[in-house]
Structure formats: C-alpha cells, structure tokens
Amino acid sequence: MKLTTEALAAHLAGTLLPSYLVAGDEPLLCGECADMIRASARTAGFSERQVFFIDRTGAPWDELLQSAHSMSLFAERRLIEIRMPSARPGAGAARLLKLLEAAGPDLMVLILTGRLEREVADAEWVRAIQARGGFLPVWPVAAAQFPQWMRQRLRRAGIEISEEALQLLVQRTEGNLLAAQQEAEKLALLLGPGGRAGIAEIAASSGESARFNHFQLADACAAMDAERALRVLEGLRAEGAEALLVLWALARELRNRQSGRGGGAYGSRTIRASGNTRQAPFARLTMRAARADRMAKGMLHGDVWDELALLTTELCGRRTLPLPRWQPAL
C-alpha cells in the first residue's frame, strides 16, 4: 500500500500494517511520520522497540534476524526499527526479505531511509513492503507551497502572522524545514498563545537559514524568475556547492528548452528585454555555459560564479553583459 503524509494519520487510526517504509530526504517530515507510526504502535500494544543501524562496514543482519525470530521476555508485541542511510541494503536484501516475511500481528517492522532512486523503488524488498505493508515516500515542500506550509505550522503553534512578516520568514528559512519549525516554536515561546508576529518580531527572532539545491535553481530559471534564481545561486555558492554541478543543472534546463521539454522549444520562446520582444539567443547561452565550464576547469581566467550569475540571468530572459572574446588561461 502506498501512503501519503496527508493521509497517514487517518490510516494509522485504523488497522496497522505489519511493516512500514518511510523514505525521503526531509529529516523533519520523515521524523514526524516515524513518530506517528511509533505512537500508533505503542497504543496497539507494541511495547518493546529495538533499533538497528545499517551501514556498509558492519550491518547486523544476523543479529537482526535472530532478534526477530526470538521470543521477548518483556513484551508480547515488538517493533523492530531499521535505519538505513542508503536505500541499498546490498547483500542484506535477502535477509531483509526474510525479516519482512516474519512481520505480523506480534512483530512490526519500520524501515527509515533516504529517498528511493528509481531503480531501487523496484527492488524486491520494496515490492514486498508495498504488497503487505505501507510505503510512505516523503517529498520536500515545493517553493510555491512553502508559505502556506509555514503559515499552517505557525497556526499549529498558536501564532498568527502578517503577510509581510510571513514573506520575510519564508525567505530566511526556505529549503530548511527544521529551521522553519524551530522558528515557529521560538515565536510561540516569545509571543505566547494567540500571539501575532509582524516584521519586527521576525527580524528580531530569526536568522538566515535558507537552504537550496541545484534543482530549485533550474526550477526558478524555468519559471523565468530572475530574482529568485539569483538568490538560489547565491545560496548555493555560500553553502560551498560545486560550480560544475550548478552548471550541469543550468545546462540541463537549457537542453530541455531546446528540445521542447517542459516549456516549449527554446528557439521559439519570446522574452522581454528593455521593453522590446526578442527571440531568446540559444547560441549565446551555449557560449555562456561553455565559458563557465572552462573557468571551472581552470582553462579560462575569470570568476566561474560571476559567469554562472550571467548565465542564470540570461536564462531568465534578462539581458546582461556582452560576450567577450575567448582568452585561454595563462
């Protein structure tokens, strides 16, 4: 059975399944879902919980299987929790299948792992969970949904917030749900139940905690949102992101436009610059990308991040500096 975060509470109010898989890269949301499953298991009488950490150096598969098949002296019903940093159990996949087969009325299995890659999602052990248990993929909160998500968290904490203050808080915490939740809890302590937060309260209580990834940069460029794209780019630079990885994301967006995926052929897209309508220069952007690539590899003088900023701006339909002649690095 495939579950969603929105429907999890309603599902847990009914009959529990013998196994659950929570997979995703959002620590806050994954942790909250796991907490809900553990709480429901305790209410249902699974009073003993054992936790096993699976890593590449010494996965305790034998100990895990032995524990699953042994009788407990302290509880009739047990929860075995497996934490895997990667959704690839490797040689332990066969033993994981045996453990899932042992799950039943008196033994529940909860597996926590990172986001499932496409090829892993079709693994036999994942199919086994979906057949007899619950698979809960946890996705990041999209940028367009983040303001509403933040407002709901604040209301849950008993805080009302002005629209201007919400935008500031969103700007400071975007992409970092843990920081956003901490800010909501902090405001609840500072303002008390029923408090209202304005610009002054947000400016005084919160710091810059936004986190970005290169997919968000590509999305901002696809939306032709230059202001957001440059902010994401600056965030990636501050976090120490690899310039070549950022360039890969921008080049992928450029290729998608040229081939007609996700927004029409790039050659046919019209953009506005200085009040005039013109065709977007695909060849020019290709040259921008090539310059950034050579700078990143030390083959051309210049700051690769400045060149990435120019490429990002032009991908969003804004005119920038003219292209200089190519000069090799000395």
NUPA-977118 format. One record per residue (C-alpha): x, y, z. Coordinates in steps of 0.05 Angstrom, whole numbers. Each point is the difference from the previous one (the first is absolute). Layout:
N
PT,X,Y,Z $
...
***
This chain:
330
PT,0,0,0 $
PT,26,68,-19 $
PT,-14,54,51 $
PT,6,76,2 $
PT,20,46,57 $
PT,-68,33,-3 $
PT,-38,-66,7 $
PT,47,-33,51 $
PT,-38,21,62 $
PT,-66,-26,-26 $
PT,33,-66,-20 $
PT,32,-10,68 $
PT,-67,10,34 $
PT,-21,-66,-31 $
PT,33,-68,-4 $
PT,76,3,0 $
PT,41,-35,-54 $
PT,56,-49,18 $
PT,55,44,-33 $
PT,12,72,-19 $
PT,53,33,-44 $
PT,10,75,9 $
PT,47,27,-54 $
PT,21,72,-13 $
PT,53,53,8 $
PT,-39,47,45 $
PT,22,-16,72 $
PT,-58,39,32 $
PT,-56,-31,-40 $
PT,30,-70,2 $
PT,10,5,75 $
PT,-72,24,11 $
PT,-28,-58,-41 $
PT,43,-50,37 $
PT,-23,29,67 $
PT,-73,-9,-20 $
PT,12,-72,-19 $
PT,37,-14,65 $
PT,-55,33,41 $
PT,-54,-41,-34 $
PT,41,-63,10 $
PT,7,14,75 $
PT,-75,12,5 $
PT,-12,-67,-35 $
PT,43,-37,51 $
PT,69,-2,-33 $
PT,33,18,65 $
PT,71,-21,-17 $
PT,42,35,-52 $
PT,67,-20,-28 $
PT,41,45,-46 $
PT,52,-25,-50 $
PT,47,45,-39 $
PT,21,-27,-68 $
PT,66,24,-29 $
PT,49,-26,-51 $
PT,53,-21,50 $
PT,-37,-46,47 $
PT,-74,-10,-14 $
PT,-29,-42,57 $
PT,-45,-43,-44 $
PT,11,-65,38 $
PT,-15,34,67 $
PT,-61,33,-30 $
PT,-29,-66,-27 $
PT,15,-36,65 $
PT,-36,54,39 $
PT,-60,-4,-46 $
PT,-8,-75,10 $
PT,14,-1,75 $
PT,-52,6,54 $
PT,0,63,42 $
PT,1,-6,76 $
PT,-28,69,10 $
PT,-53,11,-52 $
PT,-48,-40,-42 $
PT,2,48,-59 $
PT,63,33,-26 $
PT,21,54,-49 $
PT,65,-10,-38 $
PT,26,66,-29 $
PT,53,-1,-55 $
PT,37,63,-19 $
PT,37,-1,-66 $
PT,36,62,-25 $
PT,-5,-29,-70 $
PT,-59,-38,-29 $
PT,48,-53,-27 $
PT,7,-57,50 $
PT,49,-35,-46 $
PT,14,-71,22 $
PT,-51,8,56 $
PT,-59,5,-48 $
PT,-16,-74,6 $
PT,1,3,76 $
PT,-43,62,-1 $
PT,-51,-39,-40 $
PT,0,-55,53 $
PT,-11,52,54 $
PT,-59,29,-38 $
PT,-29,-70,-7 $
PT,5,-9,76 $
PT,-39,64,13 $
PT,-70,-11,23 $
PT,-49,11,58 $
PT,54,-2,53 $
PT,59,29,-39 $
PT,-1,67,-36 $
PT,58,22,-44 $
PT,14,75,-12 $
PT,54,18,-51 $
PT,26,71,-6 $
PT,44,19,-58 $
PT,17,55,-49 $
PT,-36,15,-65 $
PT,-10,-61,-44 $
PT,33,5,-67 $
PT,-39,-25,-60 $
PT,37,-66,-6 $
PT,-4,-13,75 $
PT,-75,12,2 $
PT,-9,-64,-41 $
PT,43,-43,46 $
PT,-31,-64,26 $
PT,0,21,72 $
PT,-35,66,-17 $
PT,-53,-39,-39 $
PT,-9,-46,59 $
PT,-15,59,46 $
PT,-50,29,-49 $
PT,-34,-68,-5 $
PT,-9,-12,75 $
PT,18,66,33 $
PT,1,75,-11 $
PT,49,40,-43 $
PT,3,74,18 $
PT,42,43,-47 $
PT,14,68,32 $
PT,11,56,-49 $
PT,28,70,13 $
PT,-48,58,6 $
PT,-1,36,-67 $
PT,19,74,-1 $
PT,-70,20,-21 $
PT,-30,-38,58 $
PT,50,21,53 $
PT,-35,65,22 $
PT,-65,-38,14 $
PT,38,-56,35 $
PT,35,52,44 $
PT,-66,35,17 $
PT,-31,-67,20 $
PT,58,-16,45 $
PT,-6,68,33 $
PT,-74,-9,11 $
PT,13,-68,30 $
PT,47,35,49 $
PT,-55,51,16 $
PT,32,58,-39 $
PT,-32,46,-52 $
PT,46,37,-47 $
PT,-6,59,-48 $
PT,10,-13,-74 $
PT,64,43,-2 $
PT,29,-36,60 $
PT,-17,-67,-30 $
PT,37,17,-64 $
PT,62,20,40 $
PT,-2,-64,40 $
PT,-9,-41,-63 $
PT,59,35,-32 $
PT,44,-15,61 $
PT,-19,-74,8 $
PT,-17,-25,-70 $
PT,27,-70,-13 $
PT,15,-12,73 $
PT,-62,-28,33 $
PT,35,-15,65 $
PT,19,74,7 $
PT,-71,21,-19 $
PT,-30,-45,53 $
PT,49,26,52 $
PT,-19,72,-18 $
PT,-74,-18,11 $
PT,16,-30,68 $
PT,43,60,19 $
PT,-55,49,-18 $
PT,-49,-40,42 $
PT,46,7,60 $
PT,13,74,-12 $
PT,-71,23,-16 $
PT,-42,-52,38 $
PT,-65,-32,-22 $
PT,-40,45,-46 $
PT,59,45,-15 $
PT,7,37,-66 $
PT,67,7,-35 $
PT,18,60,-43 $
PT,62,22,-38 $
PT,34,24,64 $
PT,-10,-66,37 $
PT,25,-42,-59 $
PT,60,45,-12 $
PT,19,-5,74 $
PT,-11,-75,10 $
PT,23,-33,-65 $
PT,66,-4,-38 $
PT,18,-21,-70 $
PT,-11,-75,-3 $
PT,-23,-12,-72 $
PT,27,-62,-36 $
PT,-2,-11,-74 $
PT,18,-53,-51 $
PT,15,2,-75 $
PT,-69,-26,-19 $
PT,-31,62,32 $
PT,46,42,-43 $
PT,-23,-35,-63 $
PT,-73,8,21 $
PT,9,75,11 $
PT,32,7,-69 $
PT,-57,-40,-31 $
PT,-49,48,32 $
PT,41,59,-27 $
PT,6,27,71 $
PT,67,36,-1 $
PT,-4,27,71 $
PT,-12,-68,31 $
PT,49,-35,-46 $
PT,57,47,20 $
PT,-18,-7,73 $
PT,3,-76,-6 $
PT,66,5,-37 $
PT,30,44,55 $
PT,-25,-49,52 $
PT,33,-58,-36 $
PT,65,39,-3 $
PT,-2,16,74 $
PT,-12,-73,17 $
PT,61,-22,-39 $
PT,-36,-34,-58 $
PT,42,-26,-58 $
PT,-1,50,-57 $
PT,0,-57,-52 $
PT,-62,-31,32 $
PT,-36,68,-2 $
PT,21,7,-73 $
PT,-27,-69,-15 $
PT,-69,21,27 $
PT,0,63,-42 $
PT,24,-37,-63 $
PT,-54,-52,11 $
PT,-53,54,1 $
PT,29,30,-63 $
PT,-2,-68,-35 $
PT,-71,-11,22 $
PT,-22,65,-30 $
PT,36,-15,-66 $
PT,-31,-69,-6 $
PT,-69,26,18 $
PT,-7,-34,69 $
PT,-32,37,57 $
PT,-15,67,-33 $
PT,4,-2,-75 $
PT,59,2,-47 $
PT,48,53,23 $
PT,9,29,-69 $
PT,-74,17,-2 $
PT,-5,29,70 $
PT,-6,76,1 $
PT,25,42,57 $
PT,-1,74,16 $
PT,62,42,10 $
PT,0,76,8 $
PT,-72,2,-22 $
PT,13,-36,-66 $
PT,-20,-70,-20 $
PT,55,-44,-30 $
PT,16,-73,-10 $
PT,41,-32,55 $
PT,72,-11,-26 $
PT,13,-74,8 $
PT,70,5,-32 $
PT,19,57,47 $
PT,-21,-40,62 $
PT,39,-60,-25 $
PT,62,44,-4 $
PT,-14,26,71 $
PT,-4,-72,25 $
PT,64,-18,-37 $
PT,36,60,32 $
PT,-23,-21,69 $
PT,24,-71,-13 $
PT,69,23,-21 $
PT,5,46,61 $
PT,-19,-56,47 $
PT,54,-44,-30 $
PT,54,54,1 $
PT,3,8,-76 $
PT,-25,72,0 $
PT,13,59,47 $
PT,-59,27,38 $
PT,-47,-15,58 $
PT,-43,-60,-17 $
PT,-55,23,48 $
PT,-4,67,-35 $
PT,-8,-35,-66 $
PT,-53,-47,29 $
PT,-37,62,24 $
PT,1,29,-70 $
PT,-24,-67,-29 $
PT,-55,-5,52 $
PT,-23,71,-14 $
PT,-3,-11,-75 $
PT,-36,-67,9 $
PT,-53,41,36 $
PT,-8,47,-60 $
PT,42,59,24 $
PT,54,33,-42 $
PT,69,3,31 $
PT,72,16,-21 $
PT,23,-14,-70 $
PT,42,-63,-11 $
PT,75,15,-2 $
PT,47,-34,-47 $
PT,27,-67,25 $
PT,68,4,34 $
PT,36,-62,25 $
PT,26,-2,72 $
PT,75,16,5 $
***
